[in-house]
Amino acid sequence: MNRPLVRFLLLACCVISPAAAQRAPLPPGPGKDVVEAGCATCHSLSYIPMNSRFLTPEVWKAEVTKMRTAFGAPIDDDAANAIIAYLVANFGAPSK
Ligand code: HEC
C-alpha cells in the first residue's frame, strides 16, 4: 500500500470537498450581490445555474415572483428587478 498517497487522498477529501460545496456558482456581474443576499437563504445558489439555459427572461421573472409570493422570499421590488436583470444577463435563454 502506498501510504503517502493514501494520506494525501484522505486529506484531499476532507479539505477540498467542503470548500468546493460552498463556493458560490455564480459568475461576477452587476446584481450578483443582490442574488447572493436574496436567493441563498432557502436553497443553494446552484438552483440557478441548474435551471439556466432553459429559462427565458419571462420565465426568470415568473421564477423570482414565485420565490416571493409562493415561498415568501423577503425581496423588495428593487431587489427583484436587479435579480431578474442579473439572471437574464447571465443565465437567460433567448426570448421565444
Ligand atoms: C423563502 C425561501 C426561498 C427563497 C428566498 C428563494 N427560493 Fe427558490 N425555491 C424555494 C423552494 C421551496 C423551491 C423548491 C420549489 C419546488 O420544489 O417547486 C425553490 C426552487 C427554486 C428553483 C428551481 C425551480 C423551481 O421553480 O422549483 C429556482 C431556479 C429558484 N428557486 C430560484 C430562486 C431565486 C433566483 C431566488 C432569489 C430571487 C430564490 N430562488 C429565492 C424557496 C426559496
Backbone and ligand atoms as CSV (ligand in chain L), in Angstrom:
chain,resi,resn,atom,element,x,y,z
A,1,MET,N,N,0.838,-1.212,0.000
A,1,MET,CA,C,0.000,0.000,0.000
A,1,MET,C,C,0.872,1.261,0.000
A,2,ASN,N,N,0.549,2.195,-0.793
A,2,ASN,CA,C,1.300,3.443,-0.889
A,2,ASN,C,C,0.773,4.440,0.146
A,3,ARG,N,N,1.442,4.475,1.322
A,3,ARG,CA,C,0.846,5.226,2.438
A,3,ARG,C,C,0.809,6.740,2.214
A,4,PRO,N,N,1.865,7.351,1.686
A,4,PRO,CA,C,1.746,8.806,1.454
A,4,PRO,C,C,0.589,9.148,0.527
A,5,LEU,N,N,0.369,8.306,-0.484
A,5,LEU,CA,C,-0.724,8.583,-1.414
A,5,LEU,C,C,-2.072,8.487,-0.706
A,6,VAL,N,N,-2.232,7.428,0.113
A,6,VAL,CA,C,-3.488,7.265,0.849
A,6,VAL,C,C,-3.722,8.473,1.744
A,7,ARG,N,N,-2.656,8.887,2.420
A,7,ARG,CA,C,-2.809,10.025,3.326
A,7,ARG,C,C,-3.180,11.292,2.548
A,8,PHE,N,N,-2.563,11.423,1.392
A,8,PHE,CA,C,-2.876,12.603,0.577
A,8,PHE,C,C,-4.342,12.588,0.155
A,9,LEU,N,N,-4.820,11.415,-0.270
A,9,LEU,CA,C,-6.206,11.342,-0.740
A,9,LEU,C,C,-7.189,11.626,0.394
A,10,LEU,N,N,-6.900,11.071,1.573
A,10,LEU,CA,C,-7.782,11.328,2.716
A,10,LEU,C,C,-7.839,12.819,3.009
A,11,LEU,N,N,-6.664,13.423,3.016
A,11,LEU,CA,C,-6.589,14.845,3.303
A,11,LEU,C,C,-7.316,15.644,2.235
A,12,ALA,N,N,-7.108,15.249,0.977
A,12,ALA,CA,C,-7.729,15.976,-0.125
A,12,ALA,C,C,-9.244,15.927,0.007
A,13,CYS,N,N,-9.769,14.767,0.381
A,13,CYS,CA,C,-11.218,14.637,0.541
A,13,CYS,C,C,-11.743,15.604,1.586
A,14,CYS,N,N,-11.073,15.607,2.756
A,14,CYS,CA,C,-11.580,16.411,3.866
A,14,CYS,C,C,-11.428,17.889,3.601
A,15,VAL,N,N,-10.336,18.255,2.963
A,15,VAL,CA,C,-10.043,19.682,2.833
A,15,VAL,C,C,-10.742,20.284,1.622
A,16,ILE,N,N,-10.763,19.553,0.527
A,16,ILE,CA,C,-11.223,20.168,-0.712
A,16,ILE,C,C,-12.739,20.131,-0.862
A,17,SER,N,N,-13.386,19.024,-0.502
A,17,SER,CA,C,-14.800,18.937,-0.865
A,17,SER,C,C,-15.705,19.950,-0.163
A,18,PRO,N,N,-15.528,20.231,1.136
A,18,PRO,CA,C,-16.437,21.244,1.703
A,18,PRO,C,C,-16.234,22.609,1.056
A,19,ALA,N,N,-14.994,22.934,0.740
A,19,ALA,CA,C,-14.743,24.233,0.110
A,19,ALA,C,C,-15.424,24.303,-1.243
A,20,ALA,N,N,-15.365,23.222,-2.001
A,20,ALA,CA,C,-15.995,23.215,-3.317
A,20,ALA,C,C,-17.503,23.341,-3.184
A,21,ALA,N,N,-18.070,22.695,-2.161
A,21,ALA,CA,C,-19.515,22.739,-1.999
A,21,ALA,C,C,-19.998,24.139,-1.651
A,22,GLN,N,N,-19.146,24.889,-0.956
A,22,GLN,CA,C,-19.589,26.205,-0.508
A,22,GLN,C,C,-19.345,27.301,-1.534
A,23,ARG,N,N,-18.534,27.025,-2.539
A,23,ARG,CA,C,-18.207,28.074,-3.487
A,23,ARG,C,C,-19.460,28.482,-4.239
A,24,ALA,N,N,-19.726,29.770,-4.278
A,24,ALA,CA,C,-20.910,30.246,-4.987
A,24,ALA,C,C,-20.728,29.990,-6.471
A,25,PRO,N,N,-21.736,29.432,-7.102
A,25,PRO,CA,C,-21.604,29.053,-8.505
A,25,PRO,C,C,-21.904,30.192,-9.467
A,26,LEU,N,N,-21.984,31.404,-8.978
A,26,LEU,CA,C,-22.445,32.490,-9.837
A,26,LEU,C,C,-21.298,33.271,-10.456
A,27,PRO,N,N,-21.381,33.629,-11.717
A,27,PRO,CA,C,-20.364,34.474,-12.330
A,27,PRO,C,C,-20.487,35.910,-11.816
A,28,PRO,N,N,-19.384,36.680,-11.862
A,28,PRO,CA,C,-19.449,38.064,-11.397
A,28,PRO,C,C,-20.307,38.919,-12.318
A,29,GLY,N,N,-20.838,39.994,-11.788
A,29,GLY,CA,C,-21.631,40.905,-12.609
A,29,GLY,C,C,-22.522,41.749,-11.727
A,30,PRO,N,N,-23.081,42.837,-12.285
A,30,PRO,CA,C,-23.972,43.685,-11.503
A,30,PRO,C,C,-25.187,42.899,-11.027
A,31,GLY,N,N,-25.501,43.009,-9.739
A,31,GLY,CA,C,-26.656,42.308,-9.190
A,31,GLY,C,C,-26.307,40.994,-8.516
A,32,LYS,N,N,-25.068,40.536,-8.692
A,32,LYS,CA,C,-24.679,39.259,-8.077
A,32,LYS,C,C,-24.846,39.307,-6.558
A,33,ASP,N,N,-24.462,40.439,-5.960
A,33,ASP,CA,C,-24.571,40.554,-4.505
A,33,ASP,C,C,-26.031,40.484,-4.062
A,34,VAL,N,N,-26.934,41.056,-4.859
A,34,VAL,CA,C,-28.353,41.021,-4.500
A,34,VAL,C,C,-28.876,39.590,-4.582
A,35,VAL,N,N,-28.433,38.887,-5.621
A,35,VAL,CA,C,-28.843,37.485,-5.770
A,35,VAL,C,C,-28.330,36.674,-4.586
A,36,GLU,N,N,-27.066,36.883,-4.234
A,36,GLU,CA,C,-26.497,36.120,-3.124
A,36,GLU,C,C,-27.223,36.430,-1.808
A,37,ALA,N,N,-27.619,37.686,-1.650
A,37,ALA,CA,C,-28.302,38.054,-0.416
A,37,ALA,C,C,-29.740,37.534,-0.400
A,38,GLY,N,N,-30.408,37.550,-1.551
A,38,GLY,CA,C,-31.834,37.233,-1.570
A,38,GLY,C,C,-32.175,35.801,-1.896
A,39,CYS,N,N,-31.295,35.107,-2.570
A,39,CYS,CA,C,-31.677,33.808,-3.126
A,39,CYS,C,C,-30.995,32.630,-2.459
A,40,ALA,N,N,-30.175,32.866,-1.455
A,40,ALA,CA,C,-29.430,31.750,-0.868
A,40,ALA,C,C,-29.961,31.362,0.504
A,41,THR,N,N,-31.015,32.023,0.972
A,41,THR,CA,C,-31.477,31.748,2.334
A,41,THR,C,C,-32.192,30.401,2.425
A,42,CYS,N,N,-32.914,29.996,1.394
A,42,CYS,CA,C,-33.711,28.754,1.476
A,42,CYS,C,C,-33.036,27.582,0.782
A,43,HIS,N,N,-32.340,27.838,-0.289
A,43,HIS,CA,C,-31.721,26.739,-1.026
A,43,HIS,C,C,-30.394,27.207,-1.586
A,44,SER,N,N,-29.635,26.231,-2.110
A,44,SER,CA,C,-28.326,26.539,-2.660
A,44,SER,C,C,-28.446,27.436,-3.887
A,45,LEU,N,N,-27.472,28.282,-4.077
A,45,LEU,CA,C,-27.451,29.117,-5.276
A,45,LEU,C,C,-27.293,28.270,-6.534
A,46,SER,N,N,-26.906,27.020,-6.382
A,46,SER,CA,C,-26.743,26.180,-7.570
A,46,SER,C,C,-28.091,25.860,-8.217
A,47,TYR,N,N,-29.219,26.160,-7.534
A,47,TYR,CA,C,-30.520,26.041,-8.198
A,47,TYR,C,C,-30.565,26.929,-9.438
A,48,ILE,N,N,-29.812,28.027,-9.409
A,48,ILE,CA,C,-29.889,28.974,-10.525
A,48,ILE,C,C,-29.186,28.430,-11.765
A,49,PRO,N,N,-27.868,28.098,-11.684
A,49,PRO,CA,C,-27.245,27.522,-12.893
A,49,PRO,C,C,-27.892,26.218,-13.338
A,50,MET,N,N,-28.429,25.440,-12.391
A,50,MET,CA,C,-29.089,24.193,-12.784
A,50,MET,C,C,-30.265,24.454,-13.715
A,51,ASN,N,N,-30.881,25.611,-13.566
A,51,ASN,CA,C,-32.057,25.918,-14.377
A,51,ASN,C,C,-31.740,26.848,-15.532
A,52,SER,N,N,-30.467,27.224,-15.670
A,52,SER,CA,C,-30.155,28.161,-16.732
A,52,SER,C,C,-30.241,27.458,-18.078
A,53,ARG,N,N,-30.233,28.237,-19.099
A,53,ARG,CA,C,-30.381,27.772,-20.486
A,53,ARG,C,C,-31.790,27.341,-20.817
A,54,PHE,N,N,-32.596,26.992,-19.827
A,54,PHE,CA,C,-33.980,26.646,-20.129
A,54,PHE,C,C,-34.873,27.864,-20.006
A,55,LEU,N,N,-34.439,28.819,-19.182
A,55,LEU,CA,C,-35.367,29.852,-18.772
A,55,LEU,C,C,-35.194,31.135,-19.582
A,56,THR,N,N,-36.250,31.542,-20.217
A,56,THR,CA,C,-36.276,32.807,-20.947
A,56,THR,C,C,-36.460,33.938,-19.933
A,57,PRO,N,N,-36.265,35.193,-20.352
A,57,PRO,CA,C,-36.488,36.313,-19.434
A,57,PRO,C,C,-37.860,36.260,-18.766
A,58,GLU,N,N,-38.893,35.893,-19.514
A,58,GLU,CA,C,-40.246,35.832,-18.940
A,58,GLU,C,C,-40.301,34.800,-17.816
A,59,VAL,N,N,-39.647,33.665,-18.045
A,59,VAL,CA,C,-39.733,32.594,-17.044
A,59,VAL,C,C,-38.897,32.932,-15.812
A,60,TRP,N,N,-37.740,33.587,-16.013
A,60,TRP,CA,C,-36.961,34.014,-14.842
A,60,TRP,C,C,-37.768,34.990,-14.001
A,61,LYS,N,N,-38.482,35.875,-14.678
A,61,LYS,CA,C,-39.290,36.839,-13.952
A,61,LYS,C,C,-40.348,36.105,-13.132
A,62,ALA,N,N,-40.995,35.134,-13.766
A,62,ALA,CA,C,-42.017,34.348,-13.064
A,62,ALA,C,C,-41.398,33.555,-11.917
A,63,GLU,N,N,-40.180,33.090,-12.135
A,63,GLU,CA,C,-39.477,32.300,-11.112
A,63,GLU,C,C,-39.222,33.165,-9.875
A,64,VAL,N,N,-38.709,34.365,-10.094
A,64,VAL,CA,C,-38.436,35.258,-8.961
A,64,VAL,C,C,-39.747,35.643,-8.274
A,65,THR,N,N,-40.790,35.879,-9.068
A,65,THR,CA,C,-42.094,36.197,-8.478
A,65,THR,C,C,-42.603,35.030,-7.632
A,66,LYS,N,N,-42.401,33.816,-8.142
A,66,LYS,CA,C,-42.839,32.645,-7.376
A,66,LYS,C,C,-42.082,32.536,-6.054
A,67,MET,N,N,-40.773,32.797,-6.092
A,67,MET,CA,C,-40.000,32.722,-4.848
A,67,MET,C,C,-40.546,33.719,-3.832
A,68,ARG,N,N,-41.020,34.871,-4.341
A,68,ARG,CA,C,-41.505,35.903,-3.423
A,68,ARG,C,C,-42.916,35.593,-2.934
A,69,THR,N,N,-43.804,35.234,-3.858
A,69,THR,CA,C,-45.207,35.095,-3.461
A,69,THR,C,C,-45.482,33.714,-2.873
A,70,ALA,N,N,-45.036,32.663,-3.539
A,70,ALA,CA,C,-45.365,31.318,-3.058
A,70,ALA,C,C,-44.531,30.944,-1.844
A,71,PHE,N,N,-43.254,31.334,-1.838
A,71,PHE,CA,C,-42.373,30.875,-0.773
A,71,PHE,C,C,-42.025,31.984,0.215
A,72,GLY,N,N,-42.452,33.214,-0.068
A,72,GLY,CA,C,-42.253,34.294,0.883
A,72,GLY,C,C,-40.840,34.822,0.968
A,73,ALA,N,N,-40.083,34.779,-0.140
A,73,ALA,CA,C,-38.734,35.343,-0.120
A,73,ALA,C,C,-38.815,36.838,0.199
A,74,PRO,N,N,-38.031,37.299,1.175
A,74,PRO,CA,C,-38.084,38.699,1.580
A,74,PRO,C,C,-37.286,39.588,0.637
A,75,ILE,N,N,-37.822,39.827,-0.552
A,75,ILE,CA,C,-37.128,40.582,-1.597
A,75,ILE,C,C,-38.060,41.704,-2.039
A,76,ASP,N,N,-37.577,42.959,-1.994
A,76,ASP,CA,C,-38.457,44.050,-2.432
A,76,ASP,C,C,-38.378,44.238,-3.949
A,77,ASP,N,N,-39.189,45.159,-4.490
A,77,ASP,CA,C,-39.276,45.309,-5.947
A,77,ASP,C,C,-37.927,45.667,-6.572
A,78,ASP,N,N,-37.189,46.598,-5.932
A,78,ASP,CA,C,-35.892,47.000,-6.481
A,78,ASP,C,C,-34.943,45.813,-6.553
A,79,ALA,N,N,-34.893,45.061,-5.469
A,79,ALA,CA,C,-34.006,43.898,-5.442
A,79,ALA,C,C,-34.460,42.881,-6.478
A,80,ALA,N,N,-35.760,42.678,-6.601
A,80,ALA,CA,C,-36.271,41.705,-7.573
A,80,ALA,C,C,-35.855,42.106,-8.984
A,81,ASN,N,N,-35.961,43.394,-9.305
A,81,ASN,CA,C,-35.570,43.837,-10.643
A,81,ASN,C,C,-34.078,43.629,-10.891
A,82,ALA,N,N,-33.265,43.928,-9.876
A,82,ALA,CA,C,-31.822,43.710,-10.017
A,82,ALA,C,C,-31.526,42.230,-10.197
A,83,ILE,N,N,-32.244,41.408,-9.466
A,83,ILE,CA,C,-32.033,39.954,-9.557
A,83,ILE,C,C,-32.431,39.447,-10.939
A,84,ILE,N,N,-33.586,39.897,-11.413
A,84,ILE,CA,C,-34.052,39.440,-12.732
A,84,ILE,C,C,-33.061,39.869,-13.815
A,85,ALA,N,N,-32.585,41.116,-13.730
A,85,ALA,CA,C,-31.625,41.589,-14.735
A,85,ALA,C,C,-30.363,40.722,-14.720
A,86,TYR,N,N,-29.895,40.408,-13.530
A,86,TYR,CA,C,-28.694,39.570,-13.415
A,86,TYR,C,C,-28.941,38.178,-13.992
A,87,LEU,N,N,-30.074,37.597,-13.636
A,87,LEU,CA,C,-30.363,36.226,-14.085
A,87,LEU,C,C,-30.513,36.166,-15.597
A,88,VAL,N,N,-31.196,37.164,-16.154
A,88,VAL,CA,C,-31.403,37.171,-17.603
A,88,VAL,C,C,-30.071,37.361,-18.326
A,89,ALA,N,N,-29.225,38.264,-17.788
A,89,ALA,CA,C,-27.941,38.529,-18.440
A,89,ALA,C,C,-27.017,37.320,-18.375
A,90,ASN,N,N,-27.045,36.593,-17.257
A,90,ASN,CA,C,-26.074,35.525,-17.074
A,90,ASN,C,C,-26.617,34.132,-17.346
A,91,PHE,N,N,-27.923,33.947,-17.187
A,91,PHE,CA,C,-28.471,32.598,-17.283
A,91,PHE,C,C,-29.667,32.504,-18.209
A,92,GLY,N,N,-29.989,33.590,-18.875
A,92,GLY,CA,C,-31.209,33.576,-19.666
A,92,GLY,C,C,-31.049,32.859,-20.995
A,93,ALA,N,N,-32.093,32.176,-21.404
A,93,ALA,CA,C,-32.185,31.669,-22.770
A,93,ALA,C,C,-32.801,32.784,-23.621
A,94,PRO,N,N,-32.588,32.763,-24.948
A,94,PRO,CA,C,-33.197,33.778,-25.792
A,94,PRO,C,C,-34.714,33.768,-25.640
A,95,SER,N,N,-35.291,34.959,-25.639
A,95,SER,CA,C,-36.736,35.072,-25.521
A,95,SER,C,C,-37.404,34.397,-26.716
A,96,LYS,N,N,-38.522,33.678,-26.443
A,96,LYS,CA,C,-39.156,32.944,-27.557
A,96,LYS,C,C,-40.300,33.743,-28.149
L,1,HEC,C1,C,-38.336,31.777,1.016
L,1,HEC,C2,C,-37.490,30.712,0.530
L,1,HEC,C3,C,-36.885,30.897,-0.870
L,1,HEC,C4,C,-36.136,31.958,-1.308
L,1,HEC,C5,C,-35.684,33.185,-0.530
L,1,HEC,C6,C,-35.805,31.661,-2.683
L,1,HEC,N1,N,-36.303,30.441,-3.041
L,1,HEC,FE1,FE,-36.006,29.483,-4.838
L,1,HEC,N2,N,-37.032,27.880,-4.146
L,1,HEC,C7,C,-37.627,27.777,-2.913
L,1,HEC,C8,C,-38.269,26.481,-2.793
L,1,HEC,C9,C,-39.054,25.980,-1.582
L,1,HEC,C10,C,-38.001,25.808,-4.025
L,1,HEC,C11,C,-38.432,24.415,-4.431
L,1,HEC,C12,C,-39.751,24.626,-5.076
L,1,HEC,C13,C,-40.285,23.469,-5.775
L,1,HEC,O1,O,-39.985,22.335,-5.417
L,1,HEC,O2,O,-41.021,23.745,-6.731
L,1,HEC,C14,C,-37.215,26.713,-4.853
L,1,HEC,C15,C,-36.767,26.410,-6.117
L,1,HEC,C16,C,-36.061,27.259,-6.946
L,1,HEC,C17,C,-35.659,26.984,-8.306
L,1,HEC,C18,C,-35.888,25.675,-9.052
L,1,HEC,C19,C,-37.054,25.776,-9.975
L,1,HEC,C20,C,-38.356,25.696,-9.263
L,1,HEC,O3,O,-39.197,26.555,-9.542
L,1,HEC,O4,O,-38.560,24.797,-8.430
L,1,HEC,C21,C,-35.035,28.098,-8.779
L,1,HEC,C22,C,-34.429,28.320,-10.162
L,1,HEC,C23,C,-35.035,29.065,-7.706
L,1,HEC,N3,N,-35.661,28.530,-6.604
L,1,HEC,C24,C,-34.501,30.333,-7.810
L,1,HEC,C25,C,-34.529,31.280,-6.798
L,1,HEC,C26,C,-34.062,32.634,-6.958
L,1,HEC,C27,C,-33.488,33.217,-8.248
L,1,HEC,C28,C,-34.231,33.255,-5.755
L,1,HEC,C29,C,-33.949,34.713,-5.420
L,1,HEC,C30,C,-34.831,35.628,-6.091
L,1,HEC,C31,C,-34.811,32.274,-4.843
L,1,HEC,N4,N,-34.986,31.092,-5.512
L,1,HEC,C32,C,-35.098,32.528,-3.502
L,1,HEC,C33,C,-37.638,28.728,-1.904
L,1,HEC,C34,C,-36.988,29.940,-1.951
